[in-house]
Amino acid sequence: MTQPPHPLAPHPRAKALGYLRDDVSGQGWQHDEQAILSLATQLGYDLVKTVRMNPDIHDPLHRLLIIVRRLDIAAVITPTLEHIGAPSRICRACSLITITPEYNWALAYKPFDGSAQS
């Protein structure tokens, strides 16, 4: 007997990007990276990479959004909302999934066709 798909499961082979901030993860960044990989696998995403931002980077969410658009990312997976702040900027470009609590903040993803202006 097959199990029903996970309710947060994406379309087949949708790409995800892990995201964490060094100042939030601290010494536990490796654990956070592993948790991101584990959840991406569980939800059926192809985790392209995990981006770590240090606190010295100006406007890290802007940089994250550039990566999201260039790589046509369907979801950003992060340990907690503290790594992102308010989800609205990310949710305009793709889904945002937090590990704790496990929650999908939006399903805004639309495959990039090159015609949209930001």
N, C-alpha and C positions, 0 to 999 in steps of 0.2 A: 504494500500500500504506500503510495507516494504522499508526502506531506504537502500541504498547500504552500505557495510561495510566501516568504516573509512579507508583511504588509508594507515595508519600506523598500522592498526590492525594486531596482531600476529595470529599465529595458535591458536586454542582453548587451553585454560588453560596454556599457556606459562607463566613461572615464571619471575617476575621482582624484582629488588632490588632497593630501593630508596637510594640515596647517597647525603649527604651534609657535608660540612665542617663548624664547629662552627665559625671559624674566618671569613668566608665569610657570613654566614647567620646572625651572631650576635644575637641580640634580636629577630629577625624575624624567628628563626628556626622553631617554631611551625607552622607559616604560610607556610613556605617552605615544611614542612612535609605534611601538609594538601593538598598543591598543587600537591605534588608527588602522594599521594593517589588518588586524583581526576583525574589526567591524566591517571594513571595506570588503574583505573576503566573505564574511557572513552574509552581507547584503548583495553580493554578486557584482560588485564594482571591480573594474580594472584600475588598481591604484597606480597612477602614473609616477608619482613621487610624493615625498613629504617635504614641505617647505618650512624651514626654521628661520624665524626672524629674530634678530637681536634688538634690544630696546633702543639702540642708537639710530635705527633706520627711521627716517622721516616718512610719515604716512604709510605704514606697512600694508594697510588694507588696499591702498591704491596700487601698490606693487603686486599684491596678491591678485587683484582683479585683472591686471595686465596678463599675468600668467594664466588665469582662468580663461580669458578670451583667446589668447594665443594657442592654447592647447585644447580648446573646445571641451572644457570640463563640465560635467553634468552635476557634480556635487563636491563641496568642500567638507571634509571630515575633520573635526577638531575635538580635543578632549572635553572642553567645557566652553561655555559662552564667554567666559572671562578672556579667552585667547582672542576673541573677535570683537567683543563689545556688543553694540547693537547689531542685530542680524540684517537690518534693512539694506545696507550697501551690498552685501554679498547676495542676498536673496533676489536682487534685481537681475543678477547675472546667472545664478545657478542655485541649486538646493544647498542648504547648510545643514549638516548633520552633526549633532553633538553626541559624545559618548556618554557623558554624565550630565543630565539624564539623557538616555538614548531618545533623541527626538529629531524629526526632520522638520526644519523651520520653514521650508517652502519647496514647491516643485516648480520653480521658475525656469528651469533649463529648456532652452530651445537650441537645437544644433546650429552652429555658426555657419552662415552662408555667405558672409562677406559683405552683405548689402546694408546691414544695420549700422547706424552711427552711434557712438557713445557720447 
